[in-house]
Amino acid sequence: MAAADAGKAPFMFKEAALPTGFPPVGPLGQIVVKEYPAYRAAVVNAADRPGGPNSMFSPLFNHIKKNDIAMSTPVEIVYAESATQPRAEAPPPESMAFVYGAPALGRPGRDGLVTVQDYPAATYVSLAVRGSYTDERFHVAAAQVFAWVEAHAAEYEVAGKPRYLAYNSPFVPWFLKLGEVQVPVRRIAEPIR
């Protein structure tokens, strides 16, 4: 990436709005720290719907259609914390979620295979990547993000499971899809002097 492009928002097919208060996507290929507001999401767990992301997508889509919830981006795919350990094959995702456009939409609770739940504001270390939303692409990017957190261990510690934010639908060509691989972190308090 050229120095002039550093920090610049990447080109993106904008198919739906970001949820209220979510930061913009990117910058592409740079690891950055981002603050996210509290949000509400409809979630399907892989244990309830085995078969990977494609099998989790349908119940989520049917849920927002049935409840007249507008589609927003990103779709959140959460992986196990062990997803960054070197191995021949990346583990599959644990869950997929449609993030509601605003935290006041809908209401928390169970709707068949879907659970609507609220998430608190959080800090994430993020790497924007281009390409298909594969487990392998996630694994490679997550290793880079975890290495960054480890290199900044005096400032941050991991605070949860990594996620892949997918911003484009299956209709966007694979080489133009944009996503962010993120790890939730907590800032380490400075010692009192």
NORGIKA-V634809 format. One record per pair of residues at least 24 apart in sequence whose C-alpha atoms are under 7 Angstrom apart, sorted by the first residue. I is the first residue (numbers start at 1). J is the second residue. If there is no record, write none. Layout:
# NORGIKA-V634809
{{I,J} {I,J}}
This chain:
# NORGIKA-V634809
{{12,178} {15,168} {16,71} {16,72} {16,73} {17,72} {17,73} {18,72} {18,73} {18,74} {18,101} {19,72} {19,100} {19,101} {19,102} {20,101} {20,102} {26,128} {27,128} {28,128} {28,129} {29,127} {29,128} {29,129} {30,127} {30,128} {31,125} {31,126} {31,127} {31,145} {32,125} {32,126} {32,127} {33,124} {33,125} {33,126} {34,123} {34,124} {34,125} {34,126} {35,122} {35,123} {35,124} {36,121} {36,122} {36,123} {37,120} {37,121} {37,122} {38,119} {38,120} {38,121} {39,102} {39,103} {39,118} {39,119} {39,120} {40,99} {40,100} {40,103} {40,117} {40,118} {40,119} {41,97} {41,98} {41,99} {41,100} {41,116} {41,117} {41,118} {42,97} {42,98} {42,99} {42,114} {42,115} {42,116} {42,117} {43,95} {43,96} {43,97} {43,98} {43,114} {43,115} {43,116} {44,95} {44,96} {44,97} {44,113} {44,114} {44,115} {45,94} {45,95} {45,96} {46,94} {46,95} {48,113} {52,92} {52,93} {53,96} {56,96} {59,113} {59,114} {60,98} {60,114} {72,99} {72,100} {72,101} {73,99} {73,167} {74,99} {74,165} {74,166} {74,167} {75,99} {75,165} {75,166} {75,167} {76,163} {76,164} {76,165} {76,166} {77,163} {77,164} {77,165} {78,161} {78,162} {78,163} {78,164} {79,161} {79,162} {79,163} {80,161} {81,161} {81,162} {83,139} {84,139} {84,142} {84,143} {90,135} {90,136} {90,139} {92,135} {122,184} {123,184} {123,185} {123,186} {124,182} {124,183} {124,184} {124,185} {125,182} {125,183} {125,184} {125,185} {126,180} {126,181} {126,182} {126,183} {127,180} {127,181} {127,182} {128,179} {128,180} {128,181} {129,178} {129,179} {129,180} {130,175} {130,176} {130,177} {130,178} {130,179} {131,174} {131,175} {131,176} {131,177} {131,178} {132,174} {132,175} {132,177} {133,166} {138,164} {138,181} {141,181} {142,181} {154,188} {155,187} {155,188} {156,185} {156,186} {156,187} {156,188} {157,185} {157,186} {157,187} {157,188} {158,183} {158,184} {158,185} {158,186} {159,184} {159,185} {159,186} {160,184}}
